[in-house]
Amino acid sequence: MADNKRFAGQLVFGVSDAAEIGDVIRHRRRELGYSQEHFSSVVGLSPRLICAIEHGKETTGIQKIMDIIIALEIECVFQVRDHW
């Protein structure tokens, strides 16, 4: 993952492409102790799609969103919520 830092005691991930978004998702899923199969049932998606997202498959549309964000010079920040 690119440019991982700590901000206010929390790990902050810098992302610039679909693969790095997938890395963030995989890191957080594992941190929570979820298998891909369990997580897929939690979010209502297939395990195959979860795998594709975690591996940065551009067919999922994530890269197109990232291209737009980068072109607009928007910083995309993922932050873990303290409470749900």
N, CA, C and O atoms as CSV, one atom per row, in Angstrom:
chain,resi,resn,atom,element,x,y,z
A,1,MET,N,N,0.842,-1.178,0.000
A,1,MET,CA,C,0.000,0.000,0.000
A,1,MET,C,C,0.883,1.236,0.000
A,1,MET,O,O,1.974,1.232,0.569
A,2,ALA,N,N,0.422,2.250,-0.616
A,2,ALA,CA,C,1.205,3.477,-0.767
A,2,ALA,C,C,1.017,4.413,0.410
A,2,ALA,O,O,-0.093,4.577,0.918
A,3,ASP,N,N,2.102,5.020,0.837
A,3,ASP,CA,C,2.060,6.124,1.790
A,3,ASP,C,C,1.210,5.871,3.030
A,3,ASP,O,O,0.375,6.707,3.377
A,4,ASN,N,N,1.399,4.749,3.699
A,4,ASN,CA,C,0.674,4.505,4.934
A,4,ASN,C,C,1.293,5.351,6.036
A,4,ASN,O,O,2.511,5.361,6.213
A,5,LYS,N,N,0.446,6.059,6.773
A,5,LYS,CA,C,0.907,6.942,7.836
A,5,LYS,C,C,-0.020,6.814,9.017
A,5,LYS,O,O,-1.090,6.212,8.921
A,6,ARG,N,N,0.384,7.374,10.117
A,6,ARG,CA,C,-0.498,7.456,11.278
A,6,ARG,C,C,-0.929,8.901,11.441
A,6,ARG,O,O,-0.120,9.826,11.365
A,7,PHE,N,N,-2.221,9.072,11.668
A,7,PHE,CA,C,-2.787,10.397,11.903
A,7,PHE,C,C,-3.718,10.263,13.086
A,7,PHE,O,O,-4.646,9.455,13.060
A,8,ALA,N,N,-3.480,11.048,14.125
A,8,ALA,CA,C,-4.279,10.982,15.350
A,8,ALA,C,C,-4.339,9.543,15.880
A,8,ALA,O,O,-5.375,9.089,16.366
A,9,GLY,N,N,-3.210,8.839,15.777
A,9,GLY,CA,C,-3.121,7.488,16.306
A,9,GLY,C,C,-3.711,6.405,15.426
A,9,GLY,O,O,-3.666,5.229,15.787
A,10,GLN,N,N,-4.272,6.777,14.266
A,10,GLN,CA,C,-4.867,5.788,13.381
A,10,GLN,C,C,-4.040,5.658,12.111
A,10,GLN,O,O,-3.431,6.620,11.644
A,11,LEU,N,N,-4.031,4.439,11.560
A,11,LEU,CA,C,-3.329,4.195,10.313
A,11,LEU,C,C,-4.109,4.827,9.179
A,11,LEU,O,O,-5.312,4.601,9.048
A,12,VAL,N,N,-3.427,5.627,8.348
A,12,VAL,CA,C,-4.036,6.293,7.204
A,12,VAL,C,C,-3.405,5.717,5.946
A,12,VAL,O,O,-2.183,5.602,5.856
A,13,PHE,N,N,-4.230,5.358,4.981
A,13,PHE,CA,C,-3.764,4.754,3.747
A,13,PHE,C,C,-3.879,5.746,2.608
A,13,PHE,O,O,-4.948,6.316,2.391
A,14,GLY,N,N,-2.798,5.961,1.878
A,14,GLY,CA,C,-2.863,6.739,0.652
A,14,GLY,C,C,-3.149,5.773,-0.487
A,14,GLY,O,O,-2.475,4.752,-0.623
A,15,VAL,N,N,-4.139,6.089,-1.302
A,15,VAL,CA,C,-4.481,5.203,-2.412
A,15,VAL,C,C,-4.513,5.979,-3.714
A,15,VAL,O,O,-4.922,7.139,-3.747
A,16,SER,N,N,-4.076,5.328,-4.793
A,16,SER,CA,C,-4.081,5.995,-6.093
A,16,SER,C,C,-4.577,5.090,-7.220
A,16,SER,O,O,-4.659,5.520,-8.371
A,17,ASP,N,N,-4.905,3.838,-6.894
A,17,ASP,CA,C,-5.439,2.965,-7.936
A,17,ASP,C,C,-6.279,1.853,-7.316
A,17,ASP,O,O,-6.353,1.718,-6.094
A,18,ALA,N,N,-6.904,1.066,-8.173
A,18,ALA,CA,C,-7.807,0.008,-7.726
A,18,ALA,C,C,-7.089,-1.023,-6.856
A,18,ALA,O,O,-7.668,-1.527,-5.893
A,19,ALA,N,N,-5.848,-1.339,-7.181
A,19,ALA,CA,C,-5.102,-2.329,-6.399
A,19,ALA,C,C,-4.878,-1.847,-4.972
A,19,ALA,O,O,-4.946,-2.639,-4.032
A,20,GLU,N,N,-4.614,-0.562,-4.806
A,20,GLU,CA,C,-4.388,-0.028,-3.461
A,20,GLU,C,C,-5.688,0.043,-2.668
A,20,GLU,O,O,-5.679,-0.158,-1.453
A,21,ILE,N,N,-6.808,0.326,-3.337
A,21,ILE,CA,C,-8.106,0.268,-2.645
A,21,ILE,C,C,-8.350,-1.163,-2.184
A,21,ILE,O,O,-8.793,-1.391,-1.058
A,22,GLY,N,N,-8.064,-2.117,-3.049
A,22,GLY,CA,C,-8.209,-3.527,-2.681
A,22,GLY,C,C,-7.345,-3.899,-1.500
A,22,GLY,O,O,-7.765,-4.669,-0.636
A,23,ASP,N,N,-6.122,-3.353,-1.453
A,23,ASP,CA,C,-5.229,-3.610,-0.315
A,23,ASP,C,C,-5.838,-3.095,0.986
A,23,ASP,O,O,-5.774,-3.767,2.015
A,24,VAL,N,N,-6.427,-1.907,0.938
A,24,VAL,CA,C,-7.054,-1.323,2.134
A,24,VAL,C,C,-8.217,-2.198,2.587
A,24,VAL,O,O,-8.353,-2.497,3.774
A,25,ILE,N,N,-9.046,-2.603,1.646
A,25,ILE,CA,C,-10.202,-3.442,1.974
A,25,ILE,C,C,-9.743,-4.772,2.568
A,25,ILE,O,O,-10.275,-5.214,3.586
A,26,ARG,N,N,-8.757,-5.410,1.936
A,26,ARG,CA,C,-8.245,-6.687,2.442
A,26,ARG,C,C,-7.644,-6.524,3.831
A,26,ARG,O,O,-7.883,-7.349,4.713
A,27,HIS,N,N,-6.859,-5.456,4.033
A,27,HIS,CA,C,-6.231,-5.210,5.336
A,27,HIS,C,C,-7.295,-5.085,6.428
A,27,HIS,O,O,-7.184,-5.709,7.483
A,28,ARG,N,N,-8.320,-4.281,6.172
A,28,ARG,CA,C,-9.363,-4.060,7.183
A,28,ARG,C,C,-10.181,-5.327,7.414
A,28,ARG,O,O,-10.523,-5.643,8.554
A,29,ARG,N,N,-10.498,-6.055,6.346
A,29,ARG,CA,C,-11.259,-7.307,6.493
A,29,ARG,C,C,-10.493,-8.285,7.376
A,29,ARG,O,O,-11.064,-8.899,8.277
A,30,ARG,N,N,-9.211,-8.425,7.114
A,30,ARG,CA,C,-8.387,-9.338,7.917
A,30,ARG,C,C,-8.249,-8.841,9.350
A,30,ARG,O,O,-8.262,-9.636,10.291
A,31,GLU,N,N,-8.117,-7.526,9.517
A,31,GLU,CA,C,-8.021,-6.939,10.854
A,31,GLU,C,C,-9.260,-7.292,11.681
A,31,GLU,O,O,-9.167,-7.514,12.888
A,32,LEU,N,N,-10.409,-7.341,11.026
A,32,LEU,CA,C,-11.660,-7.697,11.703
A,32,LEU,C,C,-11.852,-9.203,11.854
A,32,LEU,O,O,-12.802,-9.657,12.491
A,33,GLY,N,N,-10.930,-9.979,11.254
A,33,GLY,CA,C,-10.982,-11.428,11.383
A,33,GLY,C,C,-11.987,-12.109,10.473
A,33,GLY,O,O,-12.380,-13.248,10.727
A,34,TYR,N,N,-12.412,-11.423,9.408
A,34,TYR,CA,C,-13.374,-11.993,8.464
A,34,TYR,C,C,-12.658,-12.735,7.342
A,34,TYR,O,O,-11.660,-12.259,6.801
A,35,SER,N,N,-13.181,-13.900,7.005
A,35,SER,CA,C,-12.739,-14.562,5.781
A,35,SER,C,C,-13.451,-13.872,4.622
A,35,SER,O,O,-14.422,-13.146,4.832
A,36,GLN,N,N,-12.975,-14.094,3.412
A,36,GLN,CA,C,-13.676,-13.532,2.256
A,36,GLN,C,C,-15.094,-14.075,2.175
A,36,GLN,O,O,-16.022,-13.344,1.831
A,37,GLU,N,N,-15.265,-15.343,2.488
A,37,GLU,CA,C,-16.585,-15.959,2.424
A,37,GLU,C,C,-17.542,-15.322,3.430
A,37,GLU,O,O,-18.674,-14.984,3.083
A,38,HIS,N,N,-17.095,-15.160,4.659
A,38,HIS,CA,C,-17.952,-14.544,5.686
A,38,HIS,C,C,-18.255,-13.094,5.322
A,38,HIS,O,O,-19.403,-12.658,5.400
A,39,PHE,N,N,-17.236,-12.356,4.928
A,39,PHE,CA,C,-17.429,-10.946,4.591
A,39,PHE,C,C,-18.387,-10.787,3.413
A,39,PHE,O,O,-19.204,-9.866,3.394
A,40,SER,N,N,-18.287,-11.678,2.438
A,40,SER,CA,C,-19.182,-11.581,1.282
A,40,SER,C,C,-20.633,-11.738,1.709
A,40,SER,O,O,-21.513,-11.084,1.149
A,41,SER,N,N,-20.898,-12.596,2.692
A,41,SER,CA,C,-22.273,-12.747,3.173
A,41,SER,C,C,-22.715,-11.526,3.976
A,41,SER,O,O,-23.896,-11.178,3.963
A,42,VAL,N,N,-21.792,-10.875,4.669
A,42,VAL,CA,C,-22.112,-9.668,5.440
A,42,VAL,C,C,-22.535,-8.530,4.514
A,42,VAL,O,O,-23.500,-7.824,4.806
A,43,VAL,N,N,-21.823,-8.346,3.398
A,43,VAL,CA,C,-22.108,-7.226,2.491
A,43,VAL,C,C,-23.027,-7.605,1.337
A,43,VAL,O,O,-23.411,-6.744,0.545
A,44,GLY,N,N,-23.383,-8.882,1.233
A,44,GLY,CA,C,-24.302,-9.314,0.190
A,44,GLY,C,C,-23.706,-9.372,-1.204
A,44,GLY,O,O,-24.405,-9.158,-2.195
A,45,LEU,N,N,-22.419,-9.661,-1.280
A,45,LEU,CA,C,-21.729,-9.796,-2.561
A,45,LEU,C,C,-21.120,-11.193,-2.638
A,45,LEU,O,O,-20.959,-11.863,-1.618
A,46,SER,N,N,-20.789,-11.618,-3.821
A,46,SER,CA,C,-20.198,-12.950,-3.976
A,46,SER,C,C,-18.742,-12.944,-3.506
A,46,SER,O,O,-18.056,-11.926,-3.610
A,47,PRO,N,N,-18.272,-14.089,-2.987
A,47,PRO,CA,C,-16.858,-14.187,-2.611
A,47,PRO,C,C,-15.944,-13.887,-3.801
A,47,PRO,O,O,-14.862,-13.324,-3.631
A,48,ARG,N,N,-16.379,-14.263,-4.996
A,48,ARG,CA,C,-15.578,-14.018,-6.204
A,48,ARG,C,C,-15.406,-12.513,-6.445
A,48,ARG,O,O,-14.320,-12.069,-6.816
A,49,LEU,N,N,-16.470,-11.728,-6.237
A,49,LEU,CA,C,-16.372,-10.280,-6.411
A,49,LEU,C,C,-15.484,-9.662,-5.335
A,49,LEU,O,O,-14.691,-8.768,-5.632
A,50,ILE,N,N,-15.605,-10.122,-4.093
A,50,ILE,CA,C,-14.726,-9.632,-3.019
A,50,ILE,C,C,-13.277,-9.882,-3.396
A,50,ILE,O,O,-12.432,-9.001,-3.240
A,51,CYS,N,N,-12.986,-11.069,-3.889
A,51,CYS,CA,C,-11.626,-11.410,-4.318
A,51,CYS,C,C,-11.170,-10.480,-5.440
A,51,CYS,O,O,-10.042,-9.988,-5.418
A,52,ALA,N,N,-12.041,-10.238,-6.417
A,52,ALA,CA,C,-11.686,-9.362,-7.544
A,52,ALA,C,C,-11.392,-7.956,-7.061
A,52,ALA,O,O,-10.429,-7.335,-7.512
A,53,ILE,N,N,-12.204,-7.447,-6.151
A,53,ILE,CA,C,-11.990,-6.098,-5.610
A,53,ILE,C,C,-10.669,-6.034,-4.851
A,53,ILE,O,O,-9.893,-5.094,-5.027
A,54,GLU,N,N,-10.413,-7.030,-4.009
A,54,GLU,CA,C,-9.174,-7.050,-3.227
A,54,GLU,C,C,-7.930,-7.170,-4.100
A,54,GLU,O,O,-6.842,-6.779,-3.678
A,55,HIS,N,N,-8.074,-7.696,-5.293
A,55,HIS,CA,C,-6.938,-7.816,-6.210
A,55,HIS,C,C,-6.907,-6.697,-7.245
A,55,HIS,O,O,-6.121,-6.741,-8.192
A,56,GLY,N,N,-7.770,-5.686,-7.061
A,56,GLY,CA,C,-7.726,-4.507,-7.913
A,56,GLY,C,C,-8.178,-4.722,-9.337
A,56,GLY,O,O,-7.734,-4.015,-10.242
A,57,LYS,N,N,-9.055,-5.688,-9.552
A,57,LYS,CA,C,-9.567,-5.930,-10.902
A,57,LYS,C,C,-10.290,-4.691,-11.399
A,57,LYS,O,O,-11.251,-4.239,-10.775
A,58,GLU,N,N,-9.848,-4.152,-12.489
A,58,GLU,CA,C,-10.437,-2.930,-13.029
A,58,GLU,C,C,-11.841,-3.145,-13.554
A,58,GLU,O,O,-12.579,-2.179,-13.747
A,59,THR,N,N,-12.221,-4.370,-13.787
A,59,THR,CA,C,-13.570,-4.642,-14.279
A,59,THR,C,C,-14.629,-4.297,-13.248
A,59,THR,O,O,-15.808,-4.208,-13.592
A,60,THR,N,N,-14.248,-4.101,-12.000
A,60,THR,CA,C,-15.204,-3.757,-10.955
A,60,THR,C,C,-15.583,-2.280,-10.990
A,60,THR,O,O,-16.483,-1.861,-10.262
A,61,GLY,N,N,-14.920,-1.489,-11.817
A,61,GLY,CA,C,-15.253,-0.074,-11.945
A,61,GLY,C,C,-14.500,0.828,-10.987
A,61,GLY,O,O,-14.597,2.051,-11.088
A,62,ILE,N,N,-13.755,0.253,-10.065
A,62,ILE,CA,C,-13.038,1.066,-9.086
A,62,ILE,C,C,-11.992,1.950,-9.759
A,62,ILE,O,O,-11.842,3.116,-9.395
A,63,GLN,N,N,-11.276,1.410,-10.728
A,63,GLN,CA,C,-10.218,2.185,-11.370
A,63,GLN,C,C,-10.775,3.410,-12.075
A,63,GLN,O,O,-10.139,4.464,-12.070
A,64,LYS,N,N,-11.940,3.294,-12.676
A,64,LYS,CA,C,-12.550,4.447,-13.335
A,64,LYS,C,C,-12.833,5.558,-12.334
A,64,LYS,O,O,-12.602,6.735,-12.613
A,65,ILE,N,N,-13.333,5.175,-11.173
A,65,ILE,CA,C,-13.584,6.164,-10.119
A,65,ILE,C,C,-12.275,6.798,-9.677
A,65,ILE,O,O,-12.195,8.014,-9.505
A,66,MET,N,N,-11.242,5.968,-9.492
A,66,MET,CA,C,-9.946,6.504,-9.063
A,66,MET,C,C,-9.361,7.437,-10.117
A,66,MET,O,O,-8.767,8.456,-9.764
A,67,ASP,N,N,-9.514,7.118,-11.396
A,67,ASP,CA,C,-9.015,7.989,-12.461
A,67,ASP,C,C,-9.673,9.363,-12.385
A,67,ASP,O,O,-9.013,10.385,-12.572
A,68,ILE,N,N,-10.973,9.383,-12.111
A,68,ILE,CA,C,-11.696,10.652,-11.982
A,68,ILE,C,C,-11.213,11.422,-10.765
A,68,ILE,O,O,-10.967,12.626,-10.849
A,69,ILE,N,N,-11.075,10.742,-9.640
A,69,ILE,CA,C,-10.614,11.389,-8.407
A,69,ILE,C,C,-9.230,11.993,-8.605
A,69,ILE,O,O,-8.973,13.121,-8.184
A,70,ILE,N,N,-8.341,11.242,-9.246
A,70,ILE,CA,C,-6.979,11.724,-9.485
A,70,ILE,C,C,-6.999,12.916,-10.435
A,70,ILE,O,O,-6.302,13.904,-10.202
A,71,ALA,N,N,-7.787,12.835,-11.502
A,71,ALA,CA,C,-7.854,13.923,-12.478
A,71,ALA,C,C,-8.380,15.208,-11.847
A,71,ALA,O,O,-7.983,16.306,-12.238
A,72,LEU,N,N,-9.268,15.069,-10.877
A,72,LEU,CA,C,-9.836,16.238,-10.199
A,72,LEU,C,C,-8.996,16.686,-9.002
A,72,LEU,O,O,-9.362,17.619,-8.287
A,73,GLU,N,N,-7.862,16.006,-8.796
A,73,GLU,CA,C,-6.956,16.307,-7.689
A,73,GLU,C,C,-7.665,16.266,-6.340
A,73,GLU,O,O,-7.466,17.122,-5.478
A,74,ILE,N,N,-8.496,15.244,-6.191
A,74,ILE,CA,C,-9.203,15.016,-4.929
A,74,ILE,C,C,-8.419,13.984,-4.134
A,74,ILE,O,O,-7.961,12.984,-4.688
A,75,GLU,N,N,-8.264,14.223,-2.850
A,75,GLU,CA,C,-7.618,13.258,-1.982
A,75,GLU,C,C,-8.667,12.294,-1.460
A,75,GLU,O,O,-9.675,12.709,-0.887
A,76,CYS,N,N,-8.428,11.028,-1.656
A,76,CYS,CA,C,-9.344,9.981,-1.215
A,76,CYS,C,C,-8.790,9.411,0.088
A,76,CYS,O,O,-7.698,8.842,0.105
A,77,VAL,N,N,-9.536,9.562,1.171
A,77,VAL,CA,C,-9.073,9.120,2.485
A,77,VAL,C,C,-10.037,8.067,3.018
A,77,VAL,O,O,-11.252,8.266,3.019
A,78,PHE,N,N,-9.491,6.960,3.464
A,78,PHE,CA,C,-10.275,5.916,4.112
A,78,PHE,C,C,-9.947,5.962,5.591
A,78,PHE,O,O,-8.783,5.908,5.987
A,79,GLN,N,N,-10.979,6.062,6.394
A,79,GLN,CA,C,-10.778,6.131,7.836
A,79,GLN,C,C,-11.701,5.124,8.509
A,79,GLN,O,O,-12.884,5.039,8.179
A,80,VAL,N,N,-11.163,4.369,9.443
A,80,VAL,CA,C,-11.964,3.414,10.184
A,80,VAL,C,C,-12.809,4.182,11.201
A,80,VAL,O,O,-12.296,5.013,11.951
A,81,ARG,N,N,-14.100,3.892,11.215
A,81,ARG,CA,C,-15.003,4.546,12.167
A,81,ARG,C,C,-14.742,4.050,13.576
A,81,ARG,O,O,-14.396,2.887,13.780
A,82,ASP,N,N,-14.911,4.945,14.554
A,82,ASP,CA,C,-14.765,4.536,15.959
A,82,ASP,C,C,-15.926,3.661,16.394
A,82,ASP,O,O,-15.727,2.674,17.102
A,83,HIS,N,N,-17.134,4.009,15.979
A,83,HIS,CA,C,-18.321,3.258,16.367
A,83,HIS,C,C,-19.257,3.168,15.172
A,83,HIS,O,O,-19.344,4.093,14.364
A,84,TRP,N,N,-19.940,2.067,15.070
A,84,TRP,CA,C,-20.903,1.889,13.971
A,84,TRP,C,C,-22.174,2.474,14.403
A,84,TRP,O,O,-23.150,2.452,13.653
